[in-house]
Amino acid sequence: MDILNQTLLFVISLLANVFSAFSGGGAGLIQLPALIFLGLPFGVALATHKVASVALGLGATLRHLREDSLERRFALFILATGLPGVVTGASLILGVPGRWAEIALGVLTIGLGLYSIANRQLGQVHAPSHRSRRGLLAGGLVLYLIGVLNGSLTSGTGLFVTLWLVRWFGLDYKRAVAYTLILVGVFWNGFGAMTLGILGEIRWSWLPALLLGSLLGGYLGAHLAITKGNYWIKRAFEIITLLVGSKLVIG
């Protein structure tokens, strides 16, 4: 790519990932359609976006680890339940027409935002719940299904993880976003990118600008999330879910 297009990609990636790191997901709302608009086929754009999304997770990780807010056993649980779903979804998507699935996902994503708006105190207090064997089993099954969506459609699925951690496991928004950005951003997206890279194609020449924008955007967005607190994260989450859902439905 020439320097002008690389600069454009960097700006797009930076803005998309600042918003994503602040709200707990949604970078694909801007970044994935931009890659397709600039000429990449859907499968190549998806794989390339997945690789760039790992840098988002790394940038956010650099900031969130300074806060030491993650529980190691719970983090391993999220990885163990979600990663198999990611590999399953990434293996299936390259041979499946995704339009109807995108519409259904968009409607569900809009529902997440409306649900959060209707529940004013949701995610404002950290009150861990459903940590029994039955609660973990049910919660892990949903994380697996979200992982399937993450590996296949990618746009906005981090938002599903964020709200599920808040609603089912009782995390506040700040902690939920930290788990999402680190575990989904680095590990889920990393496994998805690896699977898509093996089965499909990654446009490596587009990645320098995307990786730099994602890394910086992830760090800046995570810093905003930590300093602004649960109220503003909740509001950002609601705005991003409505935007992502509308984009998926409209196409």
Protein Blocks (a to p, Z undefined) as FASTA:
>chain_A
ZZklmmmmmmmmmmmmmmmmmnopajlmmmmmmmmmnopafklmmmmmmmmmmmmmmmmm
mmmmmnopacfklmmmmmmmmmmmmmmmmmmmmmccfklmmmmmmmmmmmmmmmmmmmmm
gokaccdehkbfklmmmmmmmmmmmmmmmmmnonoplmmmmmmmmmmnopafklmmmmmm
mmmmmmmmmmmmmmmmmmmccdfklmmmmmmmmmmmmmmmmmmmmmnommlmmmmmmmmm
mmmmmmmmnZZ
